[in-house]
């Protein structure tokens, strides 16, 4: 599903975020990406999301070389990708429904399909009763679940998350990871970047560790 072939990424300020990275994530796996702050976790996810491009090397997702994806096709590529962020990035002046429905609106689905799929996504994260509320009226855990519902509403083949439990207490963090596990169990490939090693070890899933821009030795 995901393959990095000798990928390096450096930024204009000279920071080397990734160095000669070779790794693969098989289709249907749930994998955790760990490492110290600044190890390159967020950059790795940004490359998969085509927010950034490699300086060197080749990156493949579902057999497609992302280096060959033209700028005009990036939005189409992202329709098959779910992204979850630590800070939620919810539209605070829009209802829960409108936040989750946004990817479907962008795709141009009918109002009927948008309603059906948005309600189904919110039901999966147990927030259907909050559908008409604004994000500000929700708890931090509920807001994170809204972000997850938005990420999965398009039924992506790949779901990536950058520190999705970073602002949550241990119990809420565990609940959020169980949600990701449920999506993985129905065939979605999941890659989660996190610094919470104790929580990761409880999940008993494969772990990729970065150390100063490189893949750490096992």
Kinemage of the C-alpha trace (Angstrom):
@kinemage 1
@onewidth
@group {chain A} dominant
@subgroup {mainchain}
@vectorlist {calphas} color= white
{ca unk a 1} P 0.000 0.000 0.000
{ca unk a 2} L 2.762 2.467 1.006
{ca unk a 3} L 6.388 2.211 -0.085
{ca unk a 4} L 9.268 4.631 0.446
{ca unk a 5} L 12.290 3.947 -1.783
{ca unk a 6} L 15.384 5.833 -0.608
{ca unk a 7} L 13.315 8.927 0.205
{ca unk a 8} L 14.932 12.070 1.572
{ca unk a 9} L 13.307 15.387 2.415
{ca unk a 10} L 15.124 18.615 3.187
{ca unk a 11} L 13.558 22.025 3.672
{ca unk a 12} L 14.769 25.376 2.275
{ca unk a 13} L 16.110 26.352 5.721
{ca unk a 14} L 18.487 23.385 5.538
{ca unk a 15} L 16.620 21.120 7.942
{ca unk a 16} L 16.956 17.464 6.940
{ca unk a 17} L 13.593 15.912 7.893
{ca unk a 18} L 14.049 12.471 6.312
{ca unk a 19} L 17.200 10.724 5.112
{ca unk a 20} L 17.368 7.740 2.733
{ca unk a 21} L 14.156 6.239 4.062
{ca unk a 22} L 13.168 2.753 2.938
{ca unk a 23} L 10.001 1.276 4.394
{ca unk a 24} L 6.703 -0.306 3.444
{ca unk a 25} L 3.235 -0.585 4.957
{ca unk a 26} L 1.213 -3.502 3.519
{ca unk a 27} L -2.377 -3.029 2.463
{ca unk a 28} L -4.841 -3.588 5.285
{ca unk a 29} L -2.288 -3.080 8.080
{ca unk a 30} L -2.563 -0.778 11.097
{ca unk a 31} L 0.887 0.634 11.816
{ca unk a 32} L 2.166 3.125 14.375
{ca unk a 33} L 4.862 5.665 13.524
{ca unk a 34} L 6.905 6.716 16.553
{ca unk a 35} L 10.003 8.743 17.342
{ca unk a 36} L 11.180 11.795 19.235
{ca unk a 37} L 9.918 15.282 18.424
{ca unk a 38} L 11.558 16.347 15.171
{ca unk a 39} L 12.366 12.785 14.081
{ca unk a 40} L 10.418 13.232 10.841
{ca unk a 41} L 7.006 11.697 11.642
{ca unk a 42} L 4.901 14.651 10.478
{ca unk a 43} L 7.003 15.095 7.348
{ca unk a 44} L 6.513 11.444 6.434
{ca unk a 45} L 2.731 11.858 6.659
{ca unk a 46} L 2.860 15.124 4.700
{ca unk a 47} L 4.653 13.313 1.870
{ca unk a 48} L 1.913 10.666 1.769
{ca unk a 49} L -0.733 13.413 1.710
{ca unk a 50} L 1.160 15.337 -1.004
{ca unk a 51} L 1.376 18.350 1.276
{ca unk a 52} L 5.133 18.071 0.719
{ca unk a 53} L 7.218 16.404 -1.994
{ca unk a 54} L 10.413 14.346 -1.571
{ca unk a 55} L 13.750 15.980 -2.276
{ca unk a 56} L 15.038 12.614 -3.493
{ca unk a 57} L 13.681 9.111 -3.879
{ca unk a 58} L 10.379 7.529 -4.876
{ca unk a 59} L 7.144 7.226 -2.892
{ca unk a 60} L 4.361 4.846 -3.901
{ca unk a 61} L 0.799 4.609 -2.556
{ca unk a 62} L -1.368 1.755 -3.828
{ca unk a 63} L 1.085 1.221 -6.689
{ca unk a 64} L 1.055 4.853 -7.786
{ca unk a 65} L 4.249 6.893 -7.871
{ca unk a 66} L 3.318 10.099 -6.048
{ca unk a 67} L 6.229 11.928 -7.689
{ca unk a 68} L 4.267 11.752 -10.939
{ca unk a 69} L 1.023 13.228 -9.546
{ca unk a 70} L 0.499 16.641 -11.122
{ca unk a 71} L -0.550 19.537 -8.889
{ca unk a 72} L -3.900 19.663 -10.668
{ca unk a 73} L -4.616 16.060 -9.593
{ca unk a 74} L -3.638 16.348 -5.922
{ca unk a 75} L -7.200 17.071 -4.772
{ca unk a 76} L -8.431 13.998 -6.662
{ca unk a 77} L -5.731 11.848 -5.056
{ca unk a 78} L -6.738 13.078 -1.601
{ca unk a 79} L -10.318 11.945 -2.143
{ca unk a 80} L -9.031 8.420 -1.525
{ca unk a 81} L -7.131 9.433 1.588
{ca unk a 82} L -8.433 10.198 5.073
{ca unk a 83} L -6.413 12.622 7.217
{ca unk a 84} L -6.767 13.258 10.963
{ca unk a 85} L -4.869 16.015 12.761
{ca unk a 86} L -4.056 16.667 16.419
{ca unk a 87} L -5.735 20.085 16.334
{ca unk a 88} L -8.879 18.787 14.542
{ca unk a 89} L -8.929 21.690 12.047
{ca unk a 90} L -12.713 21.902 12.336
{ca unk a 91} L -14.651 24.861 10.996
{ca unk a 92} L -15.862 26.446 14.208
{ca unk a 93} L -18.704 28.398 12.582
{ca unk a 94} L -20.120 25.310 10.881
{ca unk a 95} L -22.190 22.525 12.424
{ca unk a 96} L -20.878 19.034 13.060
{ca unk a 97} L -22.864 17.884 10.026
{ca unk a 98} L -21.333 20.519 7.758
{ca unk a 99} L -17.793 19.740 8.959
{ca unk a 100} L -18.141 16.028 8.262
{ca unk a 101} L -19.990 16.549 4.986
{ca unk a 102} L -17.363 18.901 3.534
{ca unk a 103} L -15.349 16.248 1.610
{ca unk a 104} L -18.567 14.972 0.014
{ca unk a 105} L -19.639 18.482 -0.953
{ca unk a 106} L -16.261 19.001 -2.613
{ca unk a 107} L -16.735 15.736 -4.518
{ca unk a 108} L -20.105 16.993 -5.778
{ca unk a 109} L -22.318 14.255 -4.353
{ca unk a 110} L -26.065 14.719 -4.259
{ca unk a 111} L -27.683 16.159 -1.117
{ca unk a 112} L -29.319 12.804 -0.479
{ca unk a 113} L -26.029 10.898 -0.601
{ca unk a 114} L -24.287 13.556 1.481
{ca unk a 115} L -26.917 13.286 4.194
{ca unk a 116} L -26.865 9.484 4.202
{ca unk a 117} L -23.093 9.109 4.310
{ca unk a 118} L -22.526 11.940 6.793
{ca unk a 119} L -25.056 10.489 9.221
{ca unk a 120} L -23.495 7.038 8.805
{ca unk a 121} L -20.012 8.401 9.557
{ca unk a 122} L -21.228 10.221 12.656
{ca unk a 123} L -23.032 7.105 13.799
{ca unk a 124} L -19.765 5.150 13.532
{ca unk a 125} L -18.077 7.569 15.938
{ca unk a 126} L -21.185 7.701 18.164
{ca unk a 127} L -21.931 11.381 17.572
{ca unk a 128} L -25.141 11.265 15.575
{ca unk a 129} L -26.978 13.024 18.409
{ca unk a 130} L -24.558 16.000 18.093
{ca unk a 131} L -25.144 16.490 14.376
{ca unk a 132} L -26.555 20.028 14.560
{ca unk a 133} L -24.184 21.411 17.200
{ca unk a 134} L -21.173 23.654 16.663
{ca unk a 135} L -17.732 22.171 17.450
{ca unk a 136} L -17.189 24.629 20.290
{ca unk a 137} L -19.972 23.005 22.302
{ca unk a 138} L -18.252 19.587 22.196
{ca unk a 139} L -15.580 18.119 24.428
{ca unk a 140} L -12.038 17.703 23.075
{ca unk a 141} L -12.613 13.973 22.598
{ca unk a 142} L -15.864 14.597 20.726
{ca unk a 143} L -14.176 17.147 18.481
{ca unk a 144} L -11.479 14.619 17.650
{ca unk a 145} L -14.164 12.089 16.752
{ca unk a 146} L -15.776 14.651 14.440
{ca unk a 147} L -12.394 14.965 12.730
{ca unk a 148} L -12.234 11.193 12.352
{ca unk a 149} L -15.775 11.067 10.937
{ca unk a 150} L -14.768 13.690 8.355
{ca unk a 151} L -11.705 11.615 7.467
{ca unk a 152} L -13.665 8.398 6.881
{ca unk a 153} L -16.848 9.810 5.323
{ca unk a 154} L -15.371 9.378 1.828
{ca unk a 155} L -14.622 5.706 2.581
{ca unk a 156} L -10.865 6.077 2.025
{ca unk a 157} L -8.564 3.143 1.340
{ca unk a 158} L -5.894 4.772 3.504
{ca unk a 159} L -6.256 6.661 6.781
{ca unk a 160} L -3.339 8.651 8.232
{ca unk a 161} L -3.314 10.463 11.553
{ca unk a 162} L -0.786 12.878 13.060
{ca unk a 163} L -0.786 12.723 16.889
{ca unk a 164} L -4.584 12.180 17.028
{ca unk a 165} L -4.501 11.602 20.798
{ca unk a 166} L -1.970 14.298 21.680
{ca unk a 167} L -4.489 16.541 23.447
{ca unk a 168} L -6.513 13.787 25.130
{ca unk a 169} L -6.328 12.009 28.465
{ca unk a 170} L -5.376 8.281 28.531
{ca unk a 171} L -8.943 6.946 28.572
{ca unk a 172} L -10.049 9.117 25.641
{ca unk a 173} L -6.838 8.280 23.790
{ca unk a 174} L -7.572 4.580 24.140
{ca unk a 175} L -11.130 5.102 22.831
{ca unk a 176} L -9.826 6.994 19.789
{ca unk a 177} L -7.329 4.255 18.942
{ca unk a 178} L -10.075 1.660 19.231
{ca unk a 179} L -12.011 3.629 16.604
{ca unk a 180} L -9.043 3.442 14.247
{ca unk a 181} L -8.796 -0.269 14.956
{ca unk a 182} L -12.444 -0.759 13.959
{ca unk a 183} L -11.838 0.950 10.622
{ca unk a 184} L -8.749 -1.190 10.086
{ca unk a 185} L -10.782 -4.341 10.745
{ca unk a 186} L -12.984 -3.542 7.726
{ca unk a 187} L -9.981 -3.235 5.409
{ca unk a 188} L -8.754 0.349 5.779
{ca unk a 189} L -4.972 0.739 5.922
{ca unk a 190} L -4.128 2.908 8.941
{ca unk a 191} L -0.903 4.794 9.724
{ca unk a 192} L -0.789 6.742 12.992
{ca unk a 193} L 2.045 8.994 14.140
{ca unk a 194} L 2.270 9.253 17.918
{ca unk a 195} L 4.760 9.810 20.730
{ca unk a 196} L 2.674 7.813 23.242
{ca unk a 197} L 4.700 4.600 23.393
{ca unk a 198} L 2.851 3.156 26.374
{ca unk a 199} L -0.444 3.371 24.521
{ca unk a 200} L 1.048 1.991 21.314
{ca unk a 201} L 2.436 -1.068 23.092
{ca unk a 202} L -1.029 -1.877 24.428
{ca unk a 203} L -2.383 -2.002 20.860
{ca unk a 204} L 0.007 -4.801 19.801
{ca unk a 205} L 0.381 -3.514 16.226
{ca unk a 206} L 3.491 -3.073 14.023
{ca unk a 207} L 5.653 -0.061 14.919
{ca unk a 208} L 7.927 2.039 12.697
{ca unk a 209} L 10.394 4.193 14.642
{ca unk a 210} L 12.214 7.234 13.272
{ca unk a 211} L 15.391 8.589 14.847
{ca unk a 212} L 16.859 11.879 13.626
{ca unk a 213} L 15.319 11.601 10.143
{ca unk a 214} L 16.240 7.960 9.664
{ca unk a 215} L 14.582 4.605 10.223
{ca unk a 216} L 15.713 3.331 13.610
{ca unk a 217} L 17.249 -0.107 13.767
{ca unk a 218} L 15.047 -2.747 15.404
